[in-house]
């Protein structure tokens, strides 16, 4: 195991915007895998960026190199404020935040409990209620996205696999993602630069969606009074309908 290489990788990650990752690299590299992924979660304003950094061992050496990373931008929205299948996601988030999940998922910790004394199993009762609510909201597509995000937020870094299995990653259709490669000299796109790139990609995706809805005659598109693109698209749609009506009359 090359400690100097791990120190250099840690410094490289710091420059890219991933801080305090040295110990995480050490835990993975000590097992000497041929390659591995290192997940990272970065908050930008109210948006969430989920990174998956790919490292590969250089042939016939103990050195590892960061090859690329994949990133998904999850835009902040009001989904947690709306009830889903009778469950308030915002309240569920508060309940999950009150649980020490590392301790809850620990398979080695033992404690005294008494079935007649509720205080000795009160935490487990709360967890049981949380699991019921997670299961309830997962019955809808929107709920699956919310449940997946909550599990990623609170269960990452725990031993959840041994008890509930791996987290099923459900992507929101509004999410955007991209892969960024790292040059041989170690240079690459920083987290700030990736955020700006994905912000632009998100806006482009939303504009394309509005155009698609306008072309299909979807009345659900709100007309904006400030002369923005959606208002122009609606006028274009109305004009197109008028033209089709004239053709039909002829």
CORCORNOR-V468805 format. One record per backbone hydrogen bond with DSSP energy under -0.5 kcal/mol. CO is the residue of the C=O (numbers start at 1). NH is the residue of the N-H. Records with the same first field share a line. If there is no record, write none. Layout:
CO: NH + NH
This chain:
1: 3
2: 6
3: 7
4: 8
5: 9
6: 10
7: 11
8: 12
9: 13
10: 14
11: 15
12: 16
13: 17 + 18
16: 191
17: 19
21: 25
22: 26
23: 27
24: 28
25: 29
26: 30
28: 31 + 33
29: 32
34: 57
36: 55
37: 39
38: 53
40: 51
42: 44 + 49
44: 47
47: 44
48: 50 + 74
49: 42 + 51
50: 72
51: 40
52: 70
53: 38 + 55
54: 67 + 68
55: 36
56: 65
58: 61
62: 2
63: 58
65: 56 + 67
67: 182
68: 54
69: 180
70: 52
71: 178
72: 50 + 74
73: 75 + 176
74: 48
77: 80
78: 81 + 82
79: 82
80: 90
82: 89
84: 87
87: 84 + 89
88: 92
89: 93
90: 94
91: 95
92: 96
93: 97
94: 98
96: 99
99: 101
100: 104
101: 105
103: 106
114: 117
116: 118
117: 120
118: 121
121: 125
122: 126
123: 127
124: 128
125: 129
126: 130
127: 131
128: 132
129: 133
130: 134
131: 135
132: 136
133: 137
134: 138
136: 139
137: 140
140: 144
141: 145
142: 146
143: 147
144: 148
145: 149
146: 150
147: 151
148: 152
149: 153
150: 154
151: 155
152: 156
155: 158
159: 162
160: 163 + 164 + 165
161: 165
167: 169
168: 170
169: 171
172: 175
176: 73
178: 71
180: 69
183: 186
187: 183
190: 194
191: 195
192: 196
193: 197
194: 198
195: 199
196: 200
197: 201
198: 202
199: 203
200: 204
201: 205
202: 206
203: 207
204: 208
205: 209
206: 210
207: 211
208: 212
209: 213
210: 214
211: 215
212: 216
213: 218
214: 217
217: 219
218: 221
224: 227
228: 231 + 232
229: 233
230: 234
231: 235
232: 236
233: 237
234: 238
235: 239
236: 240
237: 241
238: 242
239: 243
240: 244
241: 245
242: 246
243: 247
244: 248
245: 249
246: 250
